[in-house]
């Protein structure tokens, strides 16, 4: 699924940095996207009036003197266009706009200078609310296609050209495929960690990480962490932990 994003800010440097951060965040979680940048509220609104659709808008509040401001653009989107689907994230140097924004129902409010971790949290909040991170994993056994919830997968193991999926209820399934391709195409954006050439593990089911192995829910047996992945595993694990605590 494609995510359509608009950035609207008359400060060119702010818009450029925000676009850069969004690209990095969305690439890291394997979400396809298109980003358009505007420098006036009129340009954004006129583009939407012409039929252009956005899922998420990062909208500045204060524009140059005599220009329509972000609050007015938000009201036009909600009231004139009757568009209650697009999520709006307001950005400003000031914090005192709470009551003015109430009727626009923004997803969030960012105070400048912008913070990467807060932008990432907002993106993940949006993806979670929209269902884009609810995750369905598909696989084929013979000619039949099966679906499973990503959150129910504990880990995947590569064994003799087959991939074995271990589920949280104790079930397992196996199918032919490439573990690397499965990770890149379906699991990269869902906090799975590649701990070994033969194992990809769901962060949510990890109970303990040691130097060369880790433990998972409902299992006394550890999974090995390969020597050349040890640093990456630790960095990824603690990065996910830190991000979720923001």
N, C-alpha and C positions, 0 to 999 in steps of 0.2 A: 504494500500500500504506500502511496506517495503522500508526504506531508507538505502542504503548501503554507509557506510562512511569509509574512510581510514585516519589514522593519521600517518604521517611520520616525525619523529624527532629523532635525535641521543641523545638528552638529555632526559633520561628516566623519570625524574621528570616532565618535561614539558608535555610529552606525557601522563603520568599517570593523571596529573591534568586536561588536556584538555579532556581526555576520561571521567573522573568523571563529569566535567561540562556538557558535551554533554549528558550524560546519564540523569542527573538531568533535563536539559532543555527539552529533547525529551519526557521523562516520564511525565513532567508537562503539555505538550500540546498533550499528548496521540498519539504520532507518533511512529509506530513500526520501529525498526532499527536493524542493525548489524554493529558493529564497529571493524575494524581490525587495529592493531598498528604495524608499521614498524620502524626500526631504521637506515635503509640506503635507499637511493634512488634506488639503484640497486634492492633491495629486492622488493620494491613496483612495480617498472617497470617490473621486471621479472614475478611477480604474474599477472600483467595485461596482459602481453604477453601470459601467459598461458590460458587466457580467463576469468579471474576474472573481474567482472564488479563493478564499483563504481559510485555513483551519485555525491558524494562530497568528495574532498580530502583536508585535512589540511596538507600543505607541507612546511617543513622547507627549508630555502634557504642555510644556511651554515651547511655543514656536516664536519666530520673529514677530516684532510689533506689527499690529494690524492683520496678522494672519490668523486663520481659524485655529483654535487650540485643540489639544487632544481630547479634552472633555467633550467639546462640541462635536468632534468627529465621532466619538463613541456614541453620543446620543443620536446622531444621524444614522449610524449603523443599526442601532437597536430600534429606534422609533420610525425613521423615514423608510429604511429598507426592511424593517421587521425581521432583521437578522439576529436571531438569538442563539445561533449555532456556533459562530466563530468565537473563539476564546481570545480575550484581550488581556495583555500584560502591560500595565502602564509603567513608564519609566520617567523619573524626574530627579532634580536636585533637591526638591523639597519633600517633606513628609506629611504636610497638612492638607491633603486632598480627600480624606476618607469620606466625608459626607457628600461631596460633589460627585464622587464615583459610585456611590451606593446604588443608584438606579441603573447603572450601566453593567453591574454585576461582573467586574473584572475577575480573571482567574488569579491574578497576583499583582503585586506592586514592587518595583525594583527602584532602589535609591542609587543615584549616581554618586561616585564612580561605580561602574558595574563590577560585580564579583562573579568569577567563573563558576565557583561551587554553587552559588545561588541560582545562576542561570541553568546549570545542569539539573538542580533539584526541581526547578519549575518545568523543564522539559520532561523529566521523568514523571512528575505529577500529571502533566497533561496527557502523556502517553498512557499512564495508568487509568486516568478517568475516561479517556476515549476508548480504552480497550485494546490499544495497539500493543500493550505489554502483557495482555492477559495470556497470549501465547498458545498456539496450537501446533503441536509437532506431528508431522505426517511421515509415514513410512510404508513401504510395500513389502508384502510377503507373497511371493508368487505373483499372481495377477490381481491380488486384492490390496486395496489401499486402506490403511488404518490411521486413526487420529487419536492423539493423547494430549492432555494438558501438560504444558511444559513444567509447571510447578510440581507436578506429580512425579517427574523424573528425578531419581537420586543421582545416577551416573550412567554413562555409556562406556562400554568396553569393546575394544577392537580385538577380535580373536579369529585368526585364520580366515581373513577376508569377510568375516561376518561381524556385524555390530550387535551387541547384546545390550538391551535397555533394561535397567533395573528400576522398578517403580517403588514408590513409598509404601504401597500395600504389600510388598513382598513379591509381586509378580515379576516376571521377566519375559521379554520377547526378543527374537533375533531375526535379523534380515541382512541381506547382502548390501554392502555400501562402503563408502570411504568416511572414516571418522572425521578427517580434516574437512571434507566437503560438508558433512552434516553440521559440524560446528560453525563453519563460515556462513552457510546459507540459512540455518535455522536457529542456532543457539547463541551466537555471539552477542546478541543484544539482551540476553536474559541472565547475565551474571553467572555463566558457566565458566569454569576454569580448566584449561588444558594442563593437566598435571604430569602427563606422561604420553608417549606416542600411542599408548593403548587405552588411556583413560581421560574422559572429560567429566567433570563433577559439578553438580549444582551447588552453588554457594550456600543456598538455604538449608542444605542437608549436611553441611560440614559442622562437626562438633569440636574438632581439635586439629590444629596444624602443627606438625613437628618438622624437624630439619629435612628428613628424607621420606616422610609418610604423613598421611592425614587420616582422620577417623570420620565416619559418617553415622547418621542416625540408625539406630537399631542394628548395629553390627559391631562385633568385638574385633573384627579383622580389619587392619588398616589397608589403605590403598597406597601404592608406592608413588613417590615423586621422583622423577628422573633427575639425574645429576645436573644436566644442562638447563633444566626448567626451574630449579629451586629458587633462584632469585626472582624470576618472573612470577612464580606462584605466590611467594610471600608479598611481593609488591601489589599484585592484583587483589589478593585477599584483603590486605589492609586498606587498599584504595576503596574497595567496595564497602568495607566496614565504616571507613571514615565518611564516605559519601552518604551512607544511609543514616548517619548520626547528625548530619547537617540540619 
